[in-house]
Amino acid sequence: MKRWLIWAPLAVFALLAIAVAIGLNRPADRTVRSAMAGRPLPAFTLPPLVPGKPGVSSAEFAQGEPRLLNVFASWCVPCIAEAPQLLALQRMGIRIDAVAIHDTAPAVRAFLARHGDPYAAIGDDRASSVQLALGSSGVPETFVIDGRGRIVSQHIGDIRPEHVIGIAAAVREAR
């Protein structure tokens, strides 16, 4: 009996090593779940940033049409990378409103002229108060909002070509 007790620590170590090896070889779920999913948009009204485009208000999201709310900035490099995908979503008939973070009208106009303008409205969030209320940690981030003004899902980071179909489907399902 004492012989088996001598080998017990080695057996426990071997089992632990096997469990760690299995855990390391399994792909990790890198999905970040939004704490805001299923909740209504926080109440906000942002003034327009760019002449000729309205500002953004949470009340407008409860008018029956699902849409995207994109948090972006003209100085954001990943925002440039996602611009073609936002234009593709717009061509699919999806309305996209935007919250511009720490930005200026001339910089945003130049950004839109260079990279395209998929936005129906752009609100000026210089203090990042709406960004923080949404639970957004950076730019870009995109929220799917249903027709009642509830957050359906949150896409963190730039939208890549492989994400477009899934985001469009999420907007369609939010009807």
Buried (B, 14 or more C-beta within 10 A) or exposed (E): EEEEEEEEEEEEEEEEEEEEEEEEEEEEEEEEEBEBBEEBBBEBEBEBBBEEBBBBBBEBBBEEBBBBBBBBBBBBEBBBBBBBBBBBBBEEEBBBBBBBBBBBBEBBBEBBEEBEBBBBBBBBBEEBEBBEBBBBEEBBBBBBBBBEBBBBBBBBBBBEEEBBEEBBEBBEEBE
